[in-house]
Amino acid sequence: MRKKVALACAECGSRNYSTMNNKETDRLELKKFCKTCNNHTTHRETK
């Protein structure tokens, strides 16, 4: 079963991206571009 999750910037906390994730996995963590920070930062899965 998959669920829709939001990815929030680790630096500023803004939620820039949304994706689908499997419920049984750990929290997703990706390097993405943050338009608020204007830089590539780590984005973590939020609830």
N, CA, C and O atoms as a Tripos MOL2 file, in Angstrom:
@<TRIPOS>MOLECULE
protein
  188   187    47     0     0
PROTEIN
NO_CHARGES

@<TRIPOS>ATOM
      1 N           0.8410   -1.1800    0.0000 N.3       1 MET1
      2 CA          0.0000    0.0000    0.0000 C.3       1 MET1
      3 C           0.8850    1.2420    0.0000 C.2       1 MET1
      4 O           1.8620    1.3180    0.7460 O.2       1 MET1
      5 N           0.5420    2.2000   -0.8290 N.am      2 ARG2
      6 CA          1.3290    3.4170   -0.9400 C.3       2 ARG2
      7 C           0.5290    4.5950   -0.3990 C.2       2 ARG2
      8 O          -0.7000    4.6130   -0.4630 O.2       2 ARG2
      9 N           1.2510    5.5780    0.1360 N.am      3 LYS3
     10 CA          0.5930    6.7790    0.6500 C.3       3 LYS3
     11 C           1.2790    8.0150    0.0980 C.2       3 LYS3
     12 O           2.4550    7.9650   -0.2630 O.2       3 LYS3
     13 N           0.5700    9.1010    0.0300 N.am      4 LYS4
     14 CA          1.1220   10.3610   -0.4530 C.3       4 LYS4
     15 C           1.8010   11.0760    0.7180 C.2       4 LYS4
     16 O           1.1990   11.2540    1.7770 O.2       4 LYS4
     17 N           3.0520   11.4820    0.5220 N.am      5 VAL5
     18 CA          3.8070   12.1610    1.5690 C.3       5 VAL5
     19 C           4.3620   13.4730    1.0200 C.2       5 VAL5
     20 O           4.5420   13.6270   -0.1880 O.2       5 VAL5
     21 N           4.6290   14.4070    1.9160 N.am      6 ALA6
     22 CA          5.2400   15.6880    1.5520 C.3       6 ALA6
     23 C           6.7000   15.6600    1.9600 C.2       6 ALA6
     24 O           7.0610   15.0610    2.9740 O.2       6 ALA6
     25 N           7.5450   16.3150    1.1610 N.am      7 LEU7
     26 CA          8.9630   16.4260    1.4770 C.3       7 LEU7
     27 C           9.2450   17.8630    1.8990 C.2       7 LEU7
     28 O           8.9640   18.8060    1.1580 O.2       7 LEU7
     29 N           9.8120   18.0220    3.1140 N.am      8 ALA8
     30 CA         10.1010   19.3450    3.6550 C.3       8 ALA8
     31 C          11.5980   19.5730    3.6960 C.2       8 ALA8
     32 O          12.3670   18.6490    3.9620 O.2       8 ALA8
     33 N          12.0080   20.7920    3.4340 N.am      9 CYS9
     34 CA         13.4140   21.1720    3.4580 C.3       9 CYS9
     35 C          13.9330   21.0860    4.8960 C.2       9 CYS9
     36 O          13.2600   21.5230    5.8290 O.2       9 CYS9
     37 N          15.1300   20.5230    5.0700 N.am     10 ALA10
     38 CA         15.7310   20.4050    6.3980 C.3      10 ALA10
     39 C          16.2420   21.7500    6.8990 C.2      10 ALA10
     40 O          16.3600   21.9480    8.1080 O.2      10 ALA10
     41 N          16.5480   22.6810    5.9910 N.am     11 GLU11
     42 CA         17.0910   23.9880    6.3760 C.3      11 GLU11
     43 C          15.9840   24.9530    6.8100 C.2      11 GLU11
     44 O          16.0190   25.4770    7.9240 O.2      11 GLU11
     45 N          15.0030   25.1870    5.9330 N.am     12 CYS12
     46 CA         13.9840   26.2080    6.2170 C.3      12 CYS12
     47 C          12.6340   25.6180    6.6150 C.2      12 CYS12
     48 O          11.8080   26.3240    7.1930 O.2      12 CYS12
     49 N          12.3900   24.3340    6.3190 N.am     13 GLY13
     50 CA         11.1460   23.6910    6.7250 C.3      13 GLY13
     51 C          10.0020   23.8340    5.7410 C.2      13 GLY13
     52 O           8.9020   23.3540    6.0140 O.2      13 GLY13
     53 N          10.2250   24.4810    4.6020 N.am     14 SER14
     54 CA          9.1390   24.6400    3.6400 C.3      14 SER14
     55 C           8.8750   23.3240    2.9180 C.2      14 SER14
     56 O           9.8060   22.5890    2.5870 O.2      14 SER14
     57 N           7.6060   23.0370    2.6770 N.am     15 ARG15
     58 CA          7.2140   21.7910    2.0130 C.3      15 ARG15
     59 C           7.1200   22.0490    0.5190 C.2      15 ARG15
     60 O           6.1560   22.6480    0.0420 O.2      15 ARG15
     61 N           8.1350   21.5890   -0.2230 N.am     16 ASN16
     62 CA          8.2490   21.9130   -1.6370 C.3      16 ASN16
     63 C           7.7800   20.7980   -2.5570 C.2      16 ASN16
     64 O           7.3120   21.0800   -3.6600 O.2      16 ASN16
     65 N           7.8870   19.5520   -2.1440 N.am     17 TYR17
     66 CA          7.6160   18.4240   -3.0270 C.3      17 TYR17
     67 C           6.6470   17.4470   -2.3660 C.2      17 TYR17
     68 O           6.5530   17.3800   -1.1400 O.2      17 TYR17
     69 N           5.9240   16.6860   -3.2020 N.am     18 SER18
     70 CA          5.0950   15.5990   -2.7140 C.3      18 SER18
     71 C           5.3760   14.3750   -3.5750 C.2      18 SER18
     72 O           5.6660   14.4950   -4.7650 O.2      18 SER18
     73 N           5.2890   13.2060   -2.9710 N.am     19 THR19
     74 CA          5.5860   11.9620   -3.6760 C.3      19 THR19
     75 C           4.8050   10.8270   -3.0320 C.2      19 THR19
     76 O           4.1810   11.0020   -1.9850 O.2      19 THR19
     77 N           4.8470    9.6690   -3.6650 N.am     20 MET20
     78 CA          4.2170    8.4760   -3.1130 C.3      20 MET20
     79 C           5.2930    7.6290   -2.4450 C.2      20 MET20
     80 O           6.4100    7.5280   -2.9530 O.2      20 MET20
     81 N           4.9580    7.0140   -1.2970 N.am     21 ASN21
     82 CA          5.9130    6.2130   -0.5540 C.3      21 ASN21
     83 C           5.2160    4.9930    0.0210 C.2      21 ASN21
     84 O           4.0320    5.0360    0.3550 O.2      21 ASN21
     85 N           5.9680    3.9040    0.1320 N.am     22 ASN22
     86 CA          5.4620    2.6820    0.7270 C.3      22 ASN22
     87 C           5.3230    2.8690    2.2350 C.2      22 ASN22
     88 O           6.2130    3.4500    2.8550 O.2      22 ASN22
     89 N           4.2470    2.4000    2.8390 N.am     23 LYS23
     90 CA          3.9990    2.6050    4.2660 C.3      23 LYS23
     91 C           4.9900    1.8660    5.1650 C.2      23 LYS23
     92 O           5.2580    2.3190    6.2780 O.2      23 LYS23
     93 N           5.5400    0.7380    4.7060 N.am     24 GLU24
     94 CA          6.3860   -0.0910    5.5600 C.3      24 GLU24
     95 C           7.8330    0.3910    5.6320 C.2      24 GLU24
     96 O           8.6090   -0.1660    6.4080 O.2      24 GLU24
     97 N           8.2300    1.4010    4.8590 N.am     25 THR25
     98 CA          9.6220    1.8400    4.8280 C.3      25 THR25
     99 C           9.8830    2.9330    5.8570 C.2      25 THR25
    100 O           8.9570    3.4960    6.4410 O.2      25 THR25
    101 N          11.1770    3.2200    6.0670 N.am     26 ASP26
    102 CA         11.5700    4.3140    6.9510 C.3      26 ASP26
    103 C          11.2810    5.6420    6.2680 C.2      26 ASP26
    104 O          10.8040    5.6760    5.1330 O.2      26 ASP26
    105 N          11.5720    6.7300    6.9650 N.am     27 ARG27
    106 CA         11.3250    8.0550    6.3980 C.3      27 ARG27
    107 C          12.2470    8.3280    5.2290 C.2      27 ARG27
    108 O          13.4470    8.0600    5.2900 O.2      27 ARG27
    109 N          11.6780    8.8600    4.1710 N.am     28 LEU28
    110 CA         12.3990    9.1450    2.9410 C.3      28 LEU28
    111 C          13.2340   10.4100    3.1070 C.2      28 LEU28
    112 O          12.7840   11.3780    3.7190 O.2      28 LEU28
    113 N          14.4600   10.4020    2.5580 N.am     29 GLU29
    114 CA         15.3480   11.5640    2.6380 C.3      29 GLU29
    115 C          16.0760   11.7080    1.3030 C.2      29 GLU29
    116 O          16.8220   10.8150    0.9020 O.2      29 GLU29
    117 N          15.8590   12.8330    0.6140 N.am     30 LEU30
    118 CA         16.4330   13.0700   -0.7050 C.3      30 LEU30
    119 C          17.0600   14.4570   -0.7730 C.2      30 LEU30
    120 O          16.6670   15.3620   -0.0360 O.2      30 LEU30
    121 N          18.0410   14.6180   -1.6670 N.am     31 LYS31
    122 CA         18.5940   15.9440   -1.9450 C.3      31 LYS31
    123 C          17.8150   16.5360   -3.1180 C.2      31 LYS31
    124 O          17.8270   15.9880   -4.2200 O.2      31 LYS31
    125 N          17.1400   17.6570   -2.8750 N.am     32 LYS32
    126 CA         16.3240   18.3250   -3.8840 C.3      32 LYS32
    127 C          16.6150   19.8230   -3.8480 C.2      32 LYS32
    128 O          17.2250   20.3260   -2.9050 O.2      32 LYS32
    129 N          16.1710   20.5240   -4.8860 N.am     33 PHE33
    130 CA         16.3490   21.9670   -4.9370 C.3      33 PHE33
    131 C          15.2440   22.6560   -4.1420 C.2      33 PHE33
    132 O          14.0630   22.3630   -4.3290 O.2      33 PHE33
    133 N          15.6270   23.5650   -3.2590 N.am     34 CYS34
    134 CA         14.6700   24.3400   -2.4730 C.3      34 CYS34
    135 C          14.6040   25.7490   -3.0520 C.2      34 CYS34
    136 O          15.6160   26.4480   -3.0980 O.2      34 CYS34
    137 N          13.4300   26.1650   -3.4910 N.am     35 LYS35
    138 CA         13.3010   27.4980   -4.0860 C.3      35 LYS35
    139 C          13.3930   28.6020   -3.0330 C.2      35 LYS35
    140 O          13.7270   29.7390   -3.3670 O.2      35 LYS35
    141 N          13.1060   28.2910   -1.7770 N.am     36 THR36
    142 CA         13.2080   29.2830   -0.7150 C.3      36 THR36
    143 C          14.6720   29.5340   -0.3490 C.2      36 THR36
    144 O          15.0900   30.6830   -0.2080 O.2      36 THR36
    145 N          15.4550   28.4510   -0.1950 N.am     37 CYS37
    146 CA         16.8760   28.5720    0.1340 C.3      37 CYS37
    147 C          17.7180   28.8770   -1.1030 C.2      37 CYS37
    148 O          18.8510   29.3440   -0.9830 O.2      37 CYS37
    149 N          17.1700   28.6140   -2.2910 N.am     38 ASN38
    150 CA         17.8630   28.7880   -3.5670 C.3      38 ASN38
    151 C          19.1380   27.9400   -3.6240 C.2      38 ASN38
    152 O          20.1860   28.4000   -4.0780 O.2      38 ASN38
    153 N          19.0260   26.6810   -3.1480 N.am     39 ASN39
    154 CA         20.1640   25.7880   -3.0760 C.3      39 ASN39
    155 C          19.6530   24.3460   -3.0160 C.2      39 ASN39
    156 O          18.4880   24.1150   -2.6930 O.2      39 ASN39
    157 N          20.5160   23.3830   -3.3240 N.am     40 HIS40
    158 CA         20.1750   21.9800   -3.1570 C.3      40 HIS40
    159 C          20.3630   21.6030   -1.6870 C.2      40 HIS40
    160 O          21.4620   21.7350   -1.1480 O.2      40 HIS40
    161 N          19.2950   21.1360   -1.0410 N.am     41 THR41
    162 CA         19.3400   20.7670    0.3710 C.3      41 THR41
    163 C          18.6810   19.4090    0.5730 C.2      41 THR41
    164 O          18.0560   18.8700   -0.3400 O.2      41 THR41
    165 N          18.8230   18.8700    1.7570 N.am     42 THR42
    166 CA         18.1800   17.6190    2.1150 C.3      42 THR42
    167 C          16.7030   17.8570    2.3980 C.2      42 THR42
    168 O          16.3500   18.7590    3.1580 O.2      42 THR42
    169 N          15.8490   17.0590    1.7940 N.am     43 HIS43
    170 CA         14.4080   17.1200    2.0280 C.3      43 HIS43
    171 C          13.9840   15.8190    2.6950 C.2      43 HIS43
    172 O          14.3290   14.7350    2.2250 O.2      43 HIS43
    173 N          13.2330   15.9250    3.7930 N.am     44 ARG44
    174 CA         12.7940   14.7610    4.5550 C.3      44 ARG44
    175 C          11.2870   14.6190    4.4820 C.2      44 ARG44
    176 O          10.5530   15.5940    4.3200 O.2      44 ARG44
    177 N          10.8510   13.3820    4.6070 N.am     45 GLU45
    178 CA          9.4170   13.0620    4.5780 C.3      45 GLU45
    179 C           8.7330   13.6120    5.8260 C.2      45 GLU45
    180 O           9.2450   13.4590    6.9360 O.2      45 GLU45
    181 N           7.5850   14.2470    5.6490 N.am     46 THR46
    182 CA          6.7720   14.7150    6.7590 C.3      46 THR46
    183 C           5.4310   13.9970    6.7210 C.2      46 THR46
    184 O           5.0950   13.3400    5.7350 O.2      46 THR46
    185 N           4.6810   14.1260    7.7820 N.am     47 LYS47
    186 CA          3.3950   13.4470    7.8270 C.3      47 LYS47
    187 C           2.3060   14.3350    7.2930 C.2      47 LYS47
    188 O           1.1440   13.9300    7.2520 O.2      47 LYS47
@<TRIPOS>BOND
     1     1     2 1
     2     2     3 1
     3     3     4 2
     4     3     5 am
     5     5     6 1
     6     6     7 1
     7     7     8 2
     8     7     9 am
     9     9    10 1
    10    10    11 1
    11    11    12 2
    12    11    13 am
    13    13    14 1
    14    14    15 1
    15    15    16 2
    16    15    17 am
    17    17    18 1
    18    18    19 1
    19    19    20 2
    20    19    21 am
    21    21    22 1
    22    22    23 1
    23    23    24 2
    24    23    25 am
    25    25    26 1
    26    26    27 1
    27    27    28 2
    28    27    29 am
    29    29    30 1
    30    30    31 1
    31    31    32 2
    32    31    33 am
    33    33    34 1
    34    34    35 1
    35    35    36 2
    36    35    37 am
    37    37    38 1
    38    38    39 1
    39    39    40 2
    40    39    41 am
    41    41    42 1
    42    42    43 1
    43    43    44 2
    44    43    45 am
    45    45    46 1
    46    46    47 1
    47    47    48 2
    48    47    49 am
    49    49    50 1
    50    50    51 1
    51    51    52 2
    52    51    53 am
    53    53    54 1
    54    54    55 1
    55    55    56 2
    56    55    57 am
    57    57    58 1
    58    58    59 1
    59    59    60 2
    60    59    61 am
    61    61    62 1
    62    62    63 1
    63    63    64 2
    64    63    65 am
    65    65    66 1
    66    66    67 1
    67    67    68 2
    68    67    69 am
    69    69    70 1
    70    70    71 1
    71    71    72 2
    72    71    73 am
    73    73    74 1
    74    74    75 1
    75    75    76 2
    76    75    77 am
    77    77    78 1
    78    78    79 1
    79    79    80 2
    80    79    81 am
    81    81    82 1
    82    82    83 1
    83    83    84 2
    84    83    85 am
    85    85    86 1
    86    86    87 1
    87    87    88 2
    88    87    89 am
    89    89    90 1
    90    90    91 1
    91    91    92 2
    92    91    93 am
    93    93    94 1
    94    94    95 1
    95    95    96 2
    96    95    97 am
    97    97    98 1
    98    98    99 1
    99    99   100 2
   100    99   101 am
   101   101   102 1
   102   102   103 1
   103   103   104 2
   104   103   105 am
   105   105   106 1
   106   106   107 1
   107   107   108 2
   108   107   109 am
   109   109   110 1
   110   110   111 1
   111   111   112 2
   112   111   113 am
   113   113   114 1
   114   114   115 1
   115   115   116 2
   116   115   117 am
   117   117   118 1
   118   118   119 1
   119   119   120 2
   120   119   121 am
   121   121   122 1
   122   122   123 1
   123   123   124 2
   124   123   125 am
   125   125   126 1
   126   126   127 1
   127   127   128 2
   128   127   129 am
   129   129   130 1
   130   130   131 1
   131   131   132 2
   132   131   133 am
   133   133   134 1
   134   134   135 1
   135   135   136 2
   136   135   137 am
   137   137   138 1
   138   138   139 1
   139   139   140 2
   140   139   141 am
   141   141   142 1
   142   142   143 1
   143   143   144 2
   144   143   145 am
   145   145   146 1
   146   146   147 1
   147   147   148 2
   148   147   149 am
   149   149   150 1
   150   150   151 1
   151   151   152 2
   152   151   153 am
   153   153   154 1
   154   154   155 1
   155   155   156 2
   156   155   157 am
   157   157   158 1
   158   158   159 1
   159   159   160 2
   160   159   161 am
   161   161   162 1
   162   162   163 1
   163   163   164 2
   164   163   165 am
   165   165   166 1
   166   166   167 1
   167   167   168 2
   168   167   169 am
   169   169   170 1
   170   170   171 1
   171   171   172 2
   172   171   173 am
   173   173   174 1
   174   174   175 1
   175   175   176 2
   176   175   177 am
   177   177   178 1
   178   178   179 1
   179   179   180 2
   180   179   181 am
   181   181   182 1
   182   182   183 1
   183   183   184 2
   184   183   185 am
   185   185   186 1
   186   186   187 1
   187   187   188 2
@<TRIPOS>SUBSTRUCTURE
     1 MET1         2 RESIDUE 1 A MET
     2 ARG2         6 RESIDUE 1 A ARG
     3 LYS3        10 RESIDUE 1 A LYS
     4 LYS4        14 RESIDUE 1 A LYS
     5 VAL5        18 RESIDUE 1 A VAL
     6 ALA6        22 RESIDUE 1 A ALA
     7 LEU7        26 RESIDUE 1 A LEU
     8 ALA8        30 RESIDUE 1 A ALA
     9 CYS9        34 RESIDUE 1 A CYS
    10 ALA10       38 RESIDUE 1 A ALA
    11 GLU11       42 RESIDUE 1 A GLU
    12 CYS12       46 RESIDUE 1 A CYS
    13 GLY13       50 RESIDUE 1 A GLY
    14 SER14       54 RESIDUE 1 A SER
    15 ARG15       58 RESIDUE 1 A ARG
    16 ASN16       62 RESIDUE 1 A ASN
    17 TYR17       66 RESIDUE 1 A TYR
    18 SER18       70 RESIDUE 1 A SER
    19 THR19       74 RESIDUE 1 A THR
    20 MET20       78 RESIDUE 1 A MET
    21 ASN21       82 RESIDUE 1 A ASN
    22 ASN22       86 RESIDUE 1 A ASN
    23 LYS23       90 RESIDUE 1 A LYS
    24 GLU24       94 RESIDUE 1 A GLU
    25 THR25       98 RESIDUE 1 A THR
    26 ASP26      102 RESIDUE 1 A ASP
    27 ARG27      106 RESIDUE 1 A ARG
    28 LEU28      110 RESIDUE 1 A LEU
    29 GLU29      114 RESIDUE 1 A GLU
    30 LEU30      118 RESIDUE 1 A LEU
    31 LYS31      122 RESIDUE 1 A LYS
    32 LYS32      126 RESIDUE 1 A LYS
    33 PHE33      130 RESIDUE 1 A PHE
    34 CYS34      134 RESIDUE 1 A CYS
    35 LYS35      138 RESIDUE 1 A LYS
    36 THR36      142 RESIDUE 1 A THR
    37 CYS37      146 RESIDUE 1 A CYS
    38 ASN38      150 RESIDUE 1 A ASN
    39 ASN39      154 RESIDUE 1 A ASN
    40 HIS40      158 RESIDUE 1 A HIS
    41 THR41      162 RESIDUE 1 A THR
    42 THR42      166 RESIDUE 1 A THR
    43 HIS43      170 RESIDUE 1 A HIS
    44 ARG44      174 RESIDUE 1 A ARG
    45 GLU45      178 RESIDUE 1 A GLU
    46 THR46      182 RESIDUE 1 A THR
    47 LYS47      186 RESIDUE 1 A LYS
